[in-house]
Amino acid sequence: MRVAVVGGGLGGLTTALLLDRAGVEVTVYEQAGELREVGAGIIVAPNMVRPLTRAGLGERLADFAVRLDIAWEMRRWQDGSVLFAQEMGAECRRLYGADCYVAHRADLLTMLAEAVPKELVRLDRRLTGLRQDGREVELTLTDSAGRESTAVADVVVGADGIHSTVRPTVVTEAPPRFSGLCAYRCLVPAEAAPSLMLRPAQTIWLGPGRHFVHYPVSGGRLVNVVAVVPAGEWRIESWTTDGRLEDLAAEFETWDPRLGQLIAAASETKRWAMYDRSPLDRWTDGRVTLLGDAAHAMLPFLGQGACQAVEDAAVLAGCLREATPETADRALLRYEEIRKPRASQVQLGSRGREAVNHLPDGPEQRKRDEGLANGDPLRQNAWLYGHEVETELVLMEKGTA
């Protein structure tokens, strides 16, 4: 059986790797001339670590990702006083069988690109047409010189992100939902950052109308910064659009001066308006299905975007492992049946979390801070981190999923 994966990002390459390991013939079509990842740092939570470890990438992940000793370290905006900090390490491993890491997206993509056989990836191939006739799917692809080519597959997987070109062939496009927020992203060299930011900790500063996140990535050589603020007139939804460092600095000029020092050490920042999509009515049409952000684009407040794409890839590979060209469409519906409720729950659960982070100083803020001090997010997030795709696949094989 031939599977074509459209998109060579984290979701697409993980899908290709797991399909290849499952003995399925797979080809990745990526529109860029080289494999590269936009964006910066992400959370690599236990529910993402376990499938990657089973794929033989656990040691490689630990080479560059930073294992968190502390997560959800909440600090007050004015003076950095700690409202709450969650110990990770041994307790995370005991509860979920894996560590929690933070990593640079580019490092993750490099790891996957090295693991996927090079002959399975076709670069400079932009999808410009898709047609299926019930027996197979024909893809029309265009390179950067305008030359067209075609490919034929039994299954097409749209892993081409939030602006997917495959999605409109599966469902009618609906407008995205604007959150009213935008985010700045920076990467700061570790030697230029205040020492507080170098610890293996995910730190979130809470303040009126905005919040500020930082953690080390790339083996501790860089500090990843994400600052979420009101969008104003900004509406550009792109991870590659430049912002202005002076605008970012102005957003936090009255906050703890260490944040200003960190911003001043950055050489550039990206800025993007934060949108998400509502859960789709379906992910699959015949022999075409969706995966990752193409299926369930979500806000980043649960740190689960990439994690859900890896879960998708693991379940899809399990569904297609024993499928044939004749049964491929049924296998895709089984994949959707297993994954859509879970991913939709995470998608909707990622909404509205910023409202608690952005409370103005006052009674509600003090009540929130008291609640944080008595929290236990490592266990409260068991529904995320403890979710096991292998169990889903076993249930699927027994016909009880």
Disulfide bonds with the S-S distance in Angstrom:
none
